[in-house]
Amino acid sequence: MNHDVDVAIVGGGFGGSLLALVLRQAGLSVALVDRGSHPRFAIGESSTPIANLVLGDLCREYDLPRIAPLTKYGTWQATHPQIVSGIKRGFSYFHHEAGQPFVADADHSTELLVAASNSDQSSDTHWLRQDVDAFLFREAESAGANCVEQTDVIELEPSGDGVAMKLKFVAPQLGGLQLSPEGRATNLKARFVVDGSGEGRFLARRLGIADKTHELKTQSRTVFAHFGDVTRWRRCLNANKISVTDHPFDCDHAALHHVFDGGWMWQLRFNDETVSAGFVQDMTKPEVFAGSPLAGRGPAGNAREEWEHWLNRFPSIAEQYASAKVVRPDGGLRATGRMQRKLANAVGTWWAMLPNTAGFIDPLHSSGIAHTLCGIERLSRILIRHLGREDLLAQLRIYEANVLAEVELIDLLVSGCFAAMGEFRLFASMSMLYFAAATSYERARVVSTGLFAPAFLRADDRHWREVVSRMWERLREVLREIDRVHGEQRRAIIERFEAELADAVHPFNVVGLCNPSLKNMYQRSALPE
């Protein structure tokens, strides 16, 4: 088979586009095929220190000076101010009781703030995905990738030395691939195919790959949009005479979470003063929503009705959104069925999936961008060094084992937090598992310069996985125990759990987590600049 390209990538979101750009910089020929077109609405917008570390290393390894400024808010604004982003100084959490206004106290028993950066200039970012995805797609095109939009892959036929693909153009085409004489289709031959289609699961449908979603513990769904005229939460706190003096950063310059029994809400503020916001429902707690429009809800129903139900349930959030209006997407609010997915396989002899295609859990810990970038880093090295060699499949199997282990670990970290959302002290404690994983990974990566870093969130560390699994099981026991007692007995059980978890994470606690004296205000957890 004569190959048109070394690698064909299906899916032109930020992951597929960045992988195409990296492979081109390394000298491989690439086709990037996207079913949609840019710019387009997308969520999954919150970056993290891990994401910035990996993106920075990719830029240095493959000489990507135009991409490197995206690793910090300050350099992003200085270099690409036309690409909308937002300041993300860290993670902020606020616990609400249904039907009651938000309340706080001097011990911050309903608040948790964890810093991820030390200043606005050096901060992480929120990505307006329609801008970032379009930018990276055009960068891949400029680097010499054959990039086509509004194109379906209608046939896929592997052979001994590659894959034959038939592409159908569903709109007038401006990309680099040549149309067939009839002007609607063309053939493409590739040595290797990467699926970056995310929830589209392009290869899973064509190859009949088993769906293992039923193995996941997290069960959640969401209703979401981008809004204008959302009152800043800090302003709401000030108006209600709730002190923010102890906050280590502006709580709106963060991945802001409103947490409550049965779910949570995200708020990501961009510098154009729009806000990505979504309510996430825990589908394992139908009793919380008995008699509501959400009871027994599976696939998306009336998104506006659902959104209004949430606001009616939480008056302080309703205060925030009293003047808000949907600005994106064009069709208004969107609602989903269950968000989770997990496939049995992520690689084959001639194909591989990016992490977000092989599995996804929930946006709670902002893990999506970083997980995709870690996958790009590992997969690009494999393809650059082993494509066409006999050891390719062995290397891909190692990649697959890491990706699936990472999905399973994220599932434990997220589902544990979901289970604890009704009791904020337990939620804050379970959140420390994620922050221990993230910060210890960051430190290990800095030491290794990325070449020998552990799997994402230390998913390949047997000891760490055992810690997370053990504390997940202990949480279930504690929840059963506190359901039967009140007052001092309840507090004593929670305090014992907090101490046990602090002891369990101690070998991975590199930034002083699980410290009661800090009263949920962690201002020294960021990497040194």
C-alpha positions, 0 to 999 in steps of 0.5 A: 500500500502506498501511503498518503500520510503516516498518521490520520487523526480523526477529530479536530478538537484541541487534542487531535489538533495538538497531536497533529502539530507535534507529529508534523514538527517531528517530521511525520506526514499527517491528515487531520479529519474533522466532522464539524467545523471551527469555531464551535462551542465546546466545554472542558475548559479548565486547565491545571498546573499539570496541564501547563507543565505538560504543554510547556514540555511539549512546546520545548520538545517540538519547538512550538513557540506560538503555543508556549504562551498558553501555559500561563495567563500573563504570557497568553494575554501578552501574545494571544489576547484575541483568544479568550481565556480566564484566570484560574488561581486554583479551586474554590468550593462552597457548600449549600443546603437546599432551600437555604441561603449560603452561610459561612463561619470563622472556621470556613466549615462550608468553604474550601480554597486550594491555590494552584498558582501564586499570581494572576500573571503566572496563573492557570487558565480557563480555555474558551474552547471554541477559540483555542480549538480553532487556533490549534487546528489552524496551527496544525494546518500551517505546519503542513498537516492536511486538515479537512473539516465537515468531513465523514470517514465513511469507509475504513479498511485495514491491511497488512501495512496500513489503513485505507479510508474513504472520506465524504465531504459534507460541505464545500471544502477548503482543506489540503486533501484533493476532491475526487472527480465527483467533488464529494469524496476522496480516498486516504491511505495512512499507516496509522489512525488516531481517534481523537473524537471523544464522545463520538467514539469513531473507532469504537463504533466501527470496530465493535470495541466493548463498552465497559461504562457499567464498571464505573462508579461515578454516575452523573449528568449535567445541564450547562451553557455559557452566560453573560451578566453573572454576578461574581460570587465574591460580590454576593458574599460581600453583599451578605456580609460574609468575610473573604479576608482569609481567602488566598485568592479571588474565589471567582478567579478559580474553578468555582464549585457550588457543592450540595447533597446530590450534585455540584455546579461549576463556574469558570469565568472568562476575561470577556466576562462570560461564564461557563456554568453547569449543574451536575446531578449525582444519578446514584442519589435519586432520593434527593430529587424525589418529586422534582423534574430530575427524578428518574431523568436519563437522557436530556429533557427540558434543559430550561426547566431543569436549570430553573429547578436548580436555581429554585433549590439554591437561593444564593446561586439564584441571586448570582444568576438573577440577571444572567442570560445564555450567550453560548451555544446558539441553541441555548442550554444543553442537557446530557444523559450520563456523562461517563464512558469507558472502553475495553481497549484503547489501542490496536495494531494500527490504531490508538485513542486519545484518553478522552475517547477511551474514557471520561468521568466527570469535570469535578477535578478539572482533569480532562485537559491535563489527561489529554495532554499526557496522552498526547505526550506519550502517544506522540513519542511512541509514534515518532520512535516506533511507527513501522517497527515490530515493537510498536504494539508492545509500546501501545499496550503500555500506553493503553494500560496507563490510560485505562488505569488513569480513567479508573483512578479518576473514577475513584477520586470523583465518585468518592467526592460525590458520595461525600457531598452531603457532608462537607467535612467529608467532601473536603477530606476526600478532595485531598486525595485528588490534590495529593495525587496532583501535587505529588505528580507535579513535583515528580514531573519537575524532577524528571523533566517529563521523561520518566514522570509517573502516569497521570495522577500517579495511576501506575503507583500501586501504593497510591492506588491502594490508598485511594481504594482503601479510603474509598471503602472507608468512606462508605463505612463512615457514611453508614455510621454517621447515618445512625448517630448525631451530635458529638458521636457524628463529629467524632466519627468524621474526625477519626476519618479525617485523621485516618485519611491524613495518615494515608496520604502522608507519603504523597503529601508534599504541600501540607494538605490535611492541615486542620489549622489552615481551616480549609484555606490552602495558599501554599500548594502551588509549584514554586515559580 
